[in-house]
């Protein structure tokens, strides 16, 4: 069994950490943006959600 250098093991792990942390940050930022929109414009957002619910139902 050949030995792998530490950098050969660490690069894929670091890549996964960067990708998944970026994805988590994107989801968190989207949540904050949606909350801000709901606070600033409750009327239009509720109307859009109502239209979406009617379309799905």
Buried (B, 14 or more C-beta within 10 A) or exposed (E): EEEEEEEEEEEEEEEEEEEEEEEEEEEEEEEEEEEEEEEEEEEEBEEEEEEEEEEEE
